[in-house]
Amino acid sequence: MTISIASEEGRQIIDDSQASLKGQKGSILSFVALSRLLHEENSARLAEMVEILTSKDIRILKQVFYYEDEAYGAVQVSDDNIKSYLTLGQFYHPITKLSIELDNLEERILIEFEVL
């Protein structure tokens, strides 16, 4: 079930999240940290909440992507690189800029959330 931004439940999620995330502006948070701050233990419900909070209309959170590299550790991936991967299926190493074709690529991409 998707929660509508325009619904009473959607507005309540937005209002509660703004209050819970006050003072966190600029912080990069994991899904687990968001669960604690937003007081939501159900991961499916939290995913719905995050979908609302990252929407273009609301923009309380922004998705931040990292590539887990064996040599460099977790390296932030640009939005353009993610768009390229989603639309064209082409992913480039964030540091070397070389094309990466791995069977387990999606297992190496981490998503965290920046509080706007």
trRosetta pair geometry for C-beta under 8 A, 3 or more apart (Angstrom, degrees):
i j d omega theta_ij theta_ji phi_ij phi_ji
1 48 7.5 3 91 -104 70 149
2 48 6.5 -177 -132 -135 48 105
2 51 7.4 -79 -142 101 94 153
3 7 6.4 -115 -176 48 76 132
3 9 5.5 -108 -151 108 116 116
3 10 5.2 160 148 -79 100 85
3 13 6.7 79 128 -10 153 151
3 48 5.2 93 5 164 108 120
3 49 7.6 19 38 -79 145 51
3 51 7.9 139 46 73 90 113
3 52 6.2 -41 84 -56 110 130
4 7 4.1 100 69 -18 99 104
4 9 7.8 89 52 62 70 96
4 10 5.2 -94 97 -34 50 142
5 10 4.5 178 -139 170 20 145
5 11 7.8 83 171 -61 53 60
5 14 7.4 61 -152 -48 81 130
5 52 5.8 155 -92 -141 83 99
5 55 6.5 -98 -73 59 136 162
5 57 6.1 69 174 84 172 137
5 58 6.5 -148 -132 -50 128 117
6 10 6.2 39 35 60 23 145
6 11 7.7 11 -168 -46 22 97
7 10 4.4 101 54 4 79 103
7 11 7.0 -145 94 -3 43 84
8 11 5.8 -54 -148 38 32 110
8 12 6.3 34 152 -22 64 107
9 12 5.6 -54 -148 35 30 113
9 13 6.5 35 152 -22 64 103
10 13 5.7 -52 -151 32 32 112
10 14 6.5 31 152 -18 64 105
10 52 5.9 -169 -146 -130 90 143
11 14 5.6 -54 -150 36 34 113
11 15 6.2 30 154 -16 67 108
12 15 5.8 -55 -143 40 30 109
12 16 6.0 26 160 -15 66 111
13 16 6.1 -58 -141 42 25 107
13 17 6.0 24 160 -20 63 113
13 49 5.3 -151 -161 -128 129 91
13 52 5.7 65 105 80 138 156
13 53 7.5 -114 142 -54 107 93
14 17 5.9 -60 -145 38 23 110
14 18 6.4 26 157 -22 62 105
14 52 6.7 -111 -68 145 86 123
14 53 7.3 166 -107 -92 66 74
14 58 6.1 -127 -117 -137 117 126
14 60 7.0 176 -143 -34 75 142
15 18 5.9 -53 -150 31 28 111
15 19 6.7 23 154 -13 62 107
16 19 5.8 -60 -154 39 32 110
16 20 6.1 26 153 -16 69 111
16 38 7.4 89 124 -150 105 81
17 20 5.6 -56 -139 41 32 108
17 21 5.8 12 166 -4 69 115
17 38 6.0 -5 -108 -114 83 110
17 49 7.0 160 -73 178 132 112
17 53 5.6 -121 161 -96 165 127
17 60 5.8 84 122 136 124 164
18 21 6.4 -67 -136 48 22 97
18 22 6.6 50 154 -57 59 89
18 60 6.4 -112 -81 -122 74 133
19 22 5.9 -27 -155 -14 30 117
20 37 5.2 127 156 157 111 84
20 38 5.4 124 108 -99 163 53
20 39 7.2 -136 -115 0 144 94
21 24 4.6 -86 -170 43 70 127
21 25 7.9 98 147 -59 94 56
21 37 6.4 71 -83 151 70 135
21 38 7.9 -2 -50 -73 94 86
21 60 6.6 117 57 171 155 112
21 61 7.9 -127 -117 -67 166 92
21 115 5.1 -172 -178 -136 122 129
24 27 4.4 -66 -179 22 82 133
24 29 7.3 9 176 -47 134 129
24 37 7.2 28 -63 -145 160 155
24 115 4.3 62 114 35 98 173
25 115 5.4 -119 -107 113 31 104
25 116 7.0 -7 -137 150 82 16
26 114 7.0 -23 -151 -169 25 98
26 115 6.6 -34 22 70 26 87
27 114 7.1 166 86 -147 39 56
27 115 4.9 23 51 20 85 117
28 64 5.8 -55 -135 46 112 157
28 112 5.1 53 173 127 95 132
28 113 7.1 152 -157 77 55 34
28 114 5.2 -28 -97 -91 70 73
29 33 4.1 -130 -163 90 94 127
29 34 5.2 116 129 -55 127 81
29 37 7.1 -48 -149 7 155 142
29 112 6.3 169 80 -177 32 95
29 113 5.1 -32 65 68 86 89
29 114 7.7 151 15 -93 75 23
29 115 6.6 54 -5 -37 118 98
30 33 4.7 101 49 5 75 100
30 34 7.1 -134 96 -2 42 85
30 112 5.4 -54 -91 -120 50 97
30 113 7.8 137 -112 21 7 85
31 34 5.7 -53 -151 37 32 113
31 35 6.5 41 148 -27 63 102
31 43 7.6 42 160 -138 125 98
31 46 7.0 106 -172 130 91 134
31 50 7.6 -42 -122 -66 86 155
31 111 7.6 55 -47 91 106 91
31 112 7.7 -120 -29 -117 65 55
31 113 7.6 97 -75 -6 54 114
32 35 5.5 -48 -153 28 33 118
32 36 6.8 30 151 -15 63 101
33 36 5.8 -54 -154 35 35 110
33 37 6.2 26 154 -12 68 110
34 37 5.8 -60 -139 44 32 106
34 38 5.6 7 169 2 70 117
34 40 7.9 -23 132 51 80 107
34 46 6.6 127 112 -170 109 119
34 50 6.7 51 149 -84 161 110
34 61 7.8 22 -110 -104 134 152
34 113 6.1 36 -62 46 133 140
35 38 6.5 -66 -133 51 18 93
35 40 5.7 -106 -143 75 63 71
35 41 6.4 77 -176 -103 113 37
35 43 7.4 -34 -96 -95 129 68
35 46 5.5 -31 -96 -108 82 157
36 39 7.5 17 179 -73 28 43
38 46 6.8 133 79 -125 135 94
38 49 6.4 146 165 133 157 156
40 45 5.7 -133 -171 100 123 109
40 46 4.5 155 110 -80 126 91
40 49 6.3 158 1 4 172 154
41 46 8.0 -143 88 -40 6 121
42 45 4.0 53 92 18 115 114
42 46 6.4 169 88 -16 58 85
43 46 5.4 -52 -141 39 35 115
43 47 6.3 43 155 -26 65 101
44 47 5.7 -49 -151 30 31 114
44 48 6.9 32 149 -17 61 101
45 48 5.6 -52 -156 34 36 113
45 49 6.5 38 147 -20 66 104
46 49 5.4 -52 -149 36 36 115
46 50 6.2 37 152 -21 68 104
47 50 5.7 -50 -144 36 31 111
47 51 6.5 40 151 -26 62 101
48 51 5.6 -49 -152 28 32 117
48 52 6.9 31 151 -15 62 101
49 52 5.8 -56 -159 35 35 110
49 53 6.2 23 151 -13 69 112
50 53 5.6 -59 -139 45 34 108
50 54 5.9 20 163 -10 70 112
50 61 6.5 -60 -149 71 74 154
50 113 6.8 -114 -143 -84 113 150
51 54 6.4 -64 -140 43 22 99
51 55 6.8 45 153 -52 58 95
52 55 5.8 -38 -158 -6 32 118
52 58 6.1 48 158 3 68 163
53 58 5.9 -104 -133 113 31 137
53 60 4.4 -67 -160 61 90 111
53 61 4.4 48 131 15 108 110
53 113 7.9 44 106 -166 122 141
54 58 7.6 34 42 71 11 108
54 59 7.6 38 -155 -105 31 40
54 60 7.7 -82 -66 56 38 69
54 61 4.8 -55 -76 85 77 94
54 62 6.5 122 -133 -109 89 26
54 63 5.7 46 -145 -36 144 89
54 113 7.1 -105 -77 -130 115 112
55 58 4.8 66 62 20 93 101
55 59 7.3 -91 84 -43 50 54
56 59 6.7 16 -156 -55 28 98
59 62 7.1 18 -151 -68 76 86
59 116 5.5 -50 157 71 84 158
60 115 7.2 -26 159 -147 70 68
60 116 6.1 -168 -170 49 21 97
61 113 4.5 -8 -170 -175 122 117
61 114 6.8 141 -160 69 63 45
61 115 6.3 -37 -102 -101 71 47
61 116 6.6 -168 -93 2 15 94
62 113 6.8 145 67 -158 39 63
62 114 4.6 -19 59 58 97 100
62 116 5.6 88 -21 -51 103 113
63 111 5.7 -33 -159 -158 102 106
63 112 7.8 131 -159 75 53 35
63 113 6.3 -38 -102 -102 44 70
64 76 6.7 -45 178 -135 99 105
64 111 7.2 134 70 -160 48 54
64 112 4.9 -30 67 72 102 83
64 113 6.6 175 15 -93 90 16
64 114 5.1 85 -38 -28 123 100
65 76 7.1 106 84 -160 54 60
65 77 4.2 -49 104 57 105 111
65 79 7.9 132 21 -90 115 48
65 81 7.9 -144 86 82 135 105
65 82 5.3 131 14 -76 160 130
65 109 5.9 -16 -165 -171 107 99
65 110 7.0 144 -159 76 53 51
65 111 5.8 -24 -100 -100 68 67
66 74 4.3 15 168 -176 138 99
66 75 6.3 142 -160 66 79 31
66 76 5.5 -48 -100 -95 75 44
66 77 6.2 171 -111 -4 17 91
66 109 7.2 151 77 -158 47 50
66 110 4.3 -15 60 59 101 104
66 111 7.9 -166 21 -72 77 24
66 112 7.0 30 -8 4 113 105
67 74 7.3 155 73 -151 36 52
67 75 5.2 -24 59 62 88 90
67 77 5.1 94 -27 -61 96 114
67 93 7.1 -160 111 -140 162 56
67 94 5.5 175 26 -9 128 116
67 108 5.9 29 -162 137 69 101
67 109 6.0 -25 -100 -100 62 66
67 110 7.8 -166 -75 18 15 81
68 73 7.4 -52 -146 174 61 37
68 74 5.5 -23 -99 -94 66 72
68 108 4.5 -134 51 -160 91 74
68 109 7.5 -136 5 -65 85 19
68 110 6.1 84 -43 -22 102 110
69 72 4.2 21 82 46 132 92
69 73 6.4 0 61 43 82 20
69 74 7.6 162 20 -88 74 20
69 75 5.6 14 3 1 123 117
69 93 7.3 75 -98 -149 131 102
69 94 7.9 -124 -37 38 132 101
69 95 7.5 -37 -34 13 172 121
69 108 7.6 76 -67 -177 44 125
72 75 5.1 19 116 -52 129 122
72 95 5.9 157 -72 -11 167 151
74 110 6.2 -30 -135 32 120 141
75 94 4.5 -176 127 67 119 136
75 95 5.9 -79 -157 -34 160 103
76 94 6.5 159 85 -161 44 158
77 81 4.9 -113 -180 80 94 133
77 82 5.9 106 124 -52 118 92
77 94 5.1 -117 -99 -77 61 123
77 109 7.1 -28 0 -134 155 97
78 81 4.6 101 60 1 82 101
78 82 7.2 -148 98 -2 48 84
78 94 7.0 150 -8 -126 79 94
79 82 5.6 -55 -152 38 36 112
79 83 6.2 38 151 -20 69 105
80 83 5.6 -52 -146 37 32 113
80 84 6.3 38 153 -23 64 104
81 84 5.6 -50 -149 33 31 115
81 85 6.5 31 152 -18 62 105
81 91 6.6 65 174 -147 93 66
81 92 5.6 -112 -130 50 107 91
81 94 6.7 -81 -31 -91 175 77
82 85 5.7 -55 -151 36 33 112
82 86 6.2 26 155 -15 67 109
83 86 5.8 -58 -143 41 30 107
83 87 5.9 7 166 0 68 115
84 87 6.5 -66 -134 49 21 94
84 88 5.3 -36 -172 38 63 116
84 90 5.2 -62 155 77 103 90
84 91 7.0 149 98 -93 102 42
84 92 7.0 12 87 -1 150 100
85 88 7.3 -58 -96 59 11 74
85 89 6.7 30 -161 -135 48 17
85 90 6.4 -120 -92 73 50 37
85 91 4.3 35 -95 -79 113 90
90 99 6.2 -56 -163 -132 93 108
91 99 7.2 107 75 -156 48 62
91 100 5.1 -50 96 59 98 98
91 101 7.9 149 49 -77 92 47
91 105 6.0 142 41 -169 156 142
92 97 5.3 1 171 -157 123 48
92 98 6.7 158 -153 77 77 21
92 99 5.8 -48 -98 -92 70 47
92 100 6.7 144 -125 2 18 88
93 96 4.3 15 88 48 135 93
93 97 6.3 -72 67 -20 79 13
93 98 5.1 14 18 51 118 74
93 99 7.9 -83 -8 -26 81 3
93 100 5.4 109 -56 -46 80 116
94 97 8.0 -1 180 -71 10 53
100 105 6.4 135 122 -113 111 118
101 105 7.6 -63 -152 -55 25 132
102 105 4.4 135 66 -61 94 80
102 108 7.0 34 80 7 148 138
104 107 4.4 -36 177 32 92 123
104 108 6.4 92 122 -23 85 98
105 108 5.8 -69 -159 37 36 108
105 109 6.8 30 151 -23 71 105
106 109 5.8 -52 -146 28 40 111
